[in-house]
Amino acid sequence: MWGKVLGAMIGGAIGMILAWSPILAVTLAAVGALLGHLIVDRETTAPRVEAPPSEEELLGGRRSERRGSPLPAPTGRGSSSSRDEQKLLADLLCPIFIEVARADSGVVQPEIRVVREFFQHTLGFDDAGMELVRLALKDALAASEQDMEHLVKRARTEIKPSLRITVVRALYDMGLADAELSTRERDLLKHVTGNFNLSDEQLQQITTQYFGGGDAHYATLGLTAAATDEELKSAFRKLAAEHHPDRATALGPKEAEAAAERFRKVKDAWEALRKIRGN
């Protein structure tokens, strides 16, 4: 707005000085207002382009930097492992978390928060241990893309089998922190579970927890949870062919609409069960 006003004042003044003509003054005032709006107003109101958050913004500064006090000496209270064990877990797991987080649109703060809560609340890391986590996350963010298979196999040799399923659950929690799991995230999580050598029972626990048991979907396809992948695929193809809308077009609008609804339910059941089974 101020660009318009200033431009009009300058244009009018120039018109009066040059010719002492009201018409010329009005014309130049209008031109000045337009130029002022284009040059000044649009410049000051241009939308700001937000830069992606820096590593420090994602992770937060050191506790001593944020509060102006030194890190407390380790007391062991609330910690489930020694300092060396905490460092080992942080160094092994943080790169895996970051690679999964990078799989969709990049690492965001809700994902980092889930990771920190996992180490702090699930594993019982104290303040000094959480500083180790922050440094491990920072190193992982600064590194280029890493080989997930290598990361997971290295972690598997050091992590107890009882902890692996807890890690996988935390990875699912992190993947769902910003949105629904992307295809890339699903592929990486499937890769992790495979290389962690989880049992079929453990995999079923995870898929049931995050995607439901799927009883209704199995019923739609006329199957039970005991069906094999091949039986599932065969049932879907058979029902999809039976209820395909193209087969009902000659029967009338209502019949075609009903067939389309049945086909949609069959397709939705098939897609849901594929997610549950990790296919």
C-alpha positions as a printed NumPy array, in Angstrom:
array([[  0.   ,   0.   ,   0.   ],
       [  2.745,   2.465,   0.919],
       [  4.329,   1.85 ,  -2.462],
       [  1.161,   3.066,  -4.191],
       [  0.911,   6.194,  -2.015],
       [  4.569,   7.134,  -2.382],
       [  4.524,   6.493,  -6.134],
       [  1.416,   8.625,  -6.603],
       [  2.906,  11.506,  -4.618],
       [  6.163,  11.455,  -6.575],
       [  4.402,  11.161,  -9.95 ],
       [  2.002,  14.016,  -9.154],
       [  4.802,  16.256,  -7.965],
       [  6.821,  15.645, -11.129],
       [  3.793,  16.451, -13.29 ],
       [  3.162,  19.753, -11.526],
       [  6.842,  20.736, -11.642],
       [  7.33 ,  19.948, -15.32 ],
       [  4.191,  21.516, -16.778],
       [  2.025,  22.711, -13.912],
       [ -0.699,  20.671, -15.522],
       [ -3.314,  18.919, -13.372],
       [ -3.982,  16.37 , -16.134],
       [ -0.303,  15.491, -16.457],
       [  0.024,  15.387, -12.683],
       [ -2.883,  12.941, -12.373],
       [ -1.492,  10.776, -15.162],
       [  1.978,  10.632, -13.642],
       [  0.465,  10.019, -10.202],
       [ -1.358,   6.968, -11.561],
       [  1.816,   5.721, -13.231],
       [  3.765,   6.309, -10.028],
       [  1.178,   4.438,  -7.964],
       [  1.388,   1.447, -10.311],
       [  5.182,   1.428, -10.275],
       [  5.241,   1.809,  -6.498],
       [  2.893,  -1.139,  -6.095],
       [  4.948,  -3.323,  -8.443],
       [  8.329,  -2.39 ,  -6.983],
       [  7.686,  -1.751,  -3.284],
       [  4.445,  -3.403,  -2.228],
       [  5.011,  -6.719,  -4.049],
       [  8.562,  -6.881,  -2.76 ],
       [  7.499,  -6.445,   0.846],
       [  4.547,  -8.849,   0.632],
       [  6.251, -11.615,  -1.35 ],
       [  5.774, -14.952,   0.383],
       [  8.724, -16.212,   2.32 ],
       [ 10.233, -19.479,   1.251],
       [ 10.814, -21.578,   4.325],
       [ 14.144, -23.36 ,   4.352],
       [ 14.118, -27.001,   5.43 ],
       [ 14.996, -27.418,   9.113],
       [ 18.672, -27.749,   9.916],
       [ 20.102, -30.71 ,  11.773],
       [ 20.256, -28.664,  14.983],
       [ 16.62 , -27.603,  14.577],
       [ 15.552, -31.215,  14.067],
       [ 17.56 , -32.561,  16.962],
       [ 17.742, -29.637,  19.401],
       [ 20.944, -28.375,  20.939],
       [ 22.922, -30.044,  23.665],
       [ 21.257, -29.926,  27.044],
       [ 24.11 , -27.755,  28.319],
       [ 23.607, -25.373,  25.377],
       [ 19.842, -25.128,  25.9  ],
       [ 19.88 , -24.602,  29.651],
       [ 23.309, -23.183,  30.288],
       [ 24.284, -26.013,  32.648],
       [ 26.616, -28.996,  32.269],
       [ 25.346, -32.472,  31.506],
       [ 24.728, -34.408,  34.715],
       [ 27.029, -37.243,  35.623],
       [ 25.506, -40.662,  34.837],
       [ 23.706, -42.029,  37.869],
       [ 22.297, -45.23 ,  36.383],
       [ 18.831, -44.293,  37.647],
       [ 16.218, -45.023,  34.976],
       [ 18.853, -46.527,  32.679],
       [ 18.486, -50.052,  31.357],
       [ 22.099, -50.418,  30.252],
       [ 25.619, -49.189,  30.864],
       [ 27.032, -46.167,  29.061],
       [ 28.92 , -48.368,  26.581],
       [ 25.749, -50.322,  25.83 ],
       [ 23.808, -47.104,  25.342],
       [ 26.397, -45.796,  22.881],
       [ 26.403, -49.091,  21.012],
       [ 22.591, -49.128,  20.684],
       [ 22.512, -45.482,  19.61 ],
       [ 25.215, -46.02 ,  16.982],
       [ 23.538, -49.178,  15.646],
       [ 19.91 , -48.084,  15.6  ],
       [ 19.947, -44.367,  14.761],
       [ 21.169, -44.904,  11.163],
       [ 18.35 , -47.417,  10.628],
       [ 15.753, -44.976,  11.939],
       [ 17.094, -42.197,   9.71 ],
       [ 17.137, -44.357,   6.564],
       [ 13.484, -45.326,   7.096],
       [ 12.565, -41.683,   7.828],
       [ 14.247, -40.591,   4.601],
       [ 12.175, -43.028,   2.569],
       [  9.233, -40.686,   1.973],
       [  9.667, -36.905,   1.915],
       [ 12.656, -36.506,   4.203],
       [ 13.186, -36.47 ,   7.948],
       [ 10.708, -34.377,   9.952],
       [ 10.502, -33.448,  13.617],
       [  7.601, -35.794,  14.547],
       [  9.737, -38.713,  13.391],
       [ 12.718, -37.55 ,  15.443],
       [ 10.44 , -37.166,  18.461],
       [  9.315, -40.799,  18.167],
       [ 12.955, -41.924,  18.001],
       [ 13.913, -39.915,  21.077],
       [ 10.906, -41.22 ,  23.004],
       [ 11.878, -44.785,  22.081],
       [ 15.37 , -44.406,  23.532],
       [ 14.232, -42.404,  26.539],
       [ 11.045, -44.173,  27.592],
       [ 11.32 , -47.66 ,  26.097],
       [ 15.052, -48.24 ,  26.576],
       [ 15.378, -46.04 ,  29.662],
       [ 18.225, -43.795,  28.484],
       [ 19.163, -41.028,  30.953],
       [ 20.196, -37.474,  29.976],
       [ 23.765, -38.443,  29.162],
       [ 22.512, -41.378,  27.116],
       [ 20.123, -39.11 ,  25.205],
       [ 23.052, -36.905,  24.302],
       [ 24.656, -39.975,  22.735],
       [ 21.431, -40.496,  20.775],
       [ 21.461, -36.885,  19.59 ],
       [ 25.044, -37.208,  18.332],
       [ 24.286, -40.543,  16.623],
       [ 21.248, -39.038,  14.899],
       [ 23.3  , -36.039,  13.816],
       [ 25.963, -38.295,  12.275],
       [ 23.291, -40.347,  10.502],
       [ 21.64 , -37.211,   9.093],
       [ 24.969, -35.9  ,   7.831],
       [ 25.863, -39.186,   6.146],
       [ 24.823, -40.065,   2.622],
       [ 22.347, -42.873,   1.985],
       [ 23.534, -46.069,   3.617],
       [ 23.017, -49.729,   2.752],
       [ 20.042, -50.837,   4.833],
       [ 20.913, -54.528,   4.611],
       [ 24.354, -53.87 ,   6.049],
       [ 22.933, -51.674,   8.827],
       [ 20.331, -54.231,   9.876],
       [ 22.658, -57.231,   9.773],
       [ 25.217, -55.351,  11.847],
       [ 22.551, -54.451,  14.395],
       [ 21.228, -58.028,  14.473],
       [ 24.563, -59.374,  15.692],
       [ 24.537, -57.029,  18.698],
       [ 20.848, -56.742,  19.623],
       [ 19.123, -59.382,  21.713],
       [ 16.263, -61.202,  19.935],
       [ 13.826, -59.964,  22.601],
       [ 14.649, -56.356,  21.668],
       [ 14.346, -56.718,  17.905],
       [ 10.545, -56.753,  17.815],
       [ 10.547, -53.645,  20.039],
       [ 12.818, -51.894,  17.535],
       [ 10.546, -52.859,  14.638],
       [  7.509, -51.495,  16.477],
       [  9.356, -48.222,  17.051],
       [ 10.192, -48.076,  13.336],
       [  6.503, -48.499,  12.476],
       [  5.584, -45.804,  15.012],
       [  8.099, -43.443,  13.442],
       [  6.919, -44.198,   9.901],
       [  3.337, -43.424,  10.878],
       [  4.25 , -40.255,  12.783],
       [  3.919, -37.952,   9.773],
       [  1.47 , -39.817,   7.522],
       [  0.454, -43.214,   6.228],
       [  3.366, -45.475,   5.39 ],
       [  4.65 , -44.934,   1.873],
       [  5.473, -47.856,  -0.401],
       [  9.181, -47.166,   0.05 ],
       [  8.801, -47.166,   3.843],
       [  6.877, -50.44 ,   3.731],
       [  9.6  , -52.022,   1.609],
       [ 12.325, -50.911,   4.007],
       [ 10.395, -52.096,   7.074],
       [  9.795, -55.444,   5.4  ],
       [ 13.523, -55.601,   4.722],
       [ 14.284, -54.869,   8.383],
       [ 11.915, -57.522,   9.715],
       [ 13.323, -60.089,   7.306],
       [ 16.932, -59.44 ,   8.264],
       [ 16.096, -59.337,  11.975],
       [ 14.955, -62.966,  11.632],
       [ 11.655, -62.384,  13.421],
       [  9.403, -65.406,  13.811],
       [  6.09 , -65.738,  11.97 ],
       [  4.307, -65.212,  15.284],
       [  6.179, -61.972,  15.924],
       [  5.427, -60.723,  12.41 ],
       [  1.743, -61.521,  12.915],
       [  1.764, -59.564,  16.188],
       [  3.194, -56.511,  14.441],
       [  0.857, -56.576,  11.446],
       [ -2.177, -57.134,  13.677],
       [ -1.134, -54.232,  15.901],
       [ -0.71 , -51.743,  13.055],
       [ -3.101, -52.989,  10.375],
       [ -5.675, -55.076,  12.26 ],
       [ -6.326, -58.796,  12.093],
       [ -8.246, -58.632,   8.829],
       [-11.031, -61.089,   9.773],
       [-13.652, -59.102,   7.861],
       [-11.399, -58.897,   4.804],
       [-10.786, -62.644,   4.835],
       [-14.555, -63.201,   5.083],
       [-15.113, -60.975,   2.04 ],
       [-12.866, -63.289,   0.037],
       [-14.448, -66.412,   1.562],
       [-11.237, -67.371,   3.408],
       [ -9.724, -67.483,   6.886],
       [ -6.409, -66.217,   8.214],
       [ -4.973, -69.71 ,   7.674],
       [ -5.151, -69.266,   3.879],
       [ -1.862, -69.263,   2.004],
       [ -0.754, -66.365,  -0.19 ],
       [ -1.582, -68.398,  -3.298],
       [ -5.093, -69.188,  -2.002],
       [ -5.57 , -65.512,  -1.261],
       [ -4.5  , -64.482,  -4.743],
       [ -6.658, -67.157,  -6.371],
       [ -9.765, -66.135,  -4.406],
       [ -9.272, -62.49 ,  -5.29 ],
       [ -8.887, -63.171,  -9.006],
       [-11.963, -65.391,  -9.07 ],
       [-14.205, -62.918,  -7.216],
       [-12.857, -59.926,  -9.129],
       [-13.741, -61.636, -12.397],
       [-17.218, -62.593, -11.151],
       [-18.092, -59.12 ,  -9.902],
       [-16.335, -56.984, -12.489],
       [-18.67 , -54.095, -13.462],
       [-18.174, -54.754, -17.183],
       [-20.055, -58.039, -16.84 ],
       [-23.13 , -56.298, -15.442],
       [-23.464, -53.392, -17.884],
       [-26.062, -55.227, -19.959],
       [-28.241, -55.959, -16.905],
       [-29.213, -52.368, -16.201],
       [-27.946, -49.418, -14.127],
       [-28.897, -50.843, -10.701],
       [-27.281, -54.2  , -11.335],
       [-24.158, -52.515, -12.7  ],
       [-23.95 , -50.276,  -9.632],
       [-24.339, -53.246,  -7.276],
       [-21.634, -55.16 ,  -9.152],
       [-19.303, -52.178,  -8.941],
       [-19.833, -52.03 ,  -5.156],
       [-19.116, -55.764,  -4.764],
       [-16.011, -55.41 ,  -6.908],
       [-14.794, -52.487,  -4.786],
       [-15.199, -54.503,  -1.555],
       [-13.294, -57.431,  -3.013],
       [-10.493, -55.157,  -4.217],
       [-10.315, -53.299,  -0.865],
       [-10.132, -56.611,   1.014],
       [ -7.332, -57.824,  -1.241],
       [ -5.309, -54.619,  -0.81 ],
       [ -5.802, -54.605,   2.979],
       [ -4.695, -58.217,   3.347],
       [ -1.634, -57.59 ,   1.194],
       [ -0.613, -54.845,   3.63 ],
       [ -1.269, -57.062,   6.639],
       [  0.847, -59.851,   5.184],
       [  3.543, -57.499,   3.982],
       [  3.188, -58.539,   0.334]])
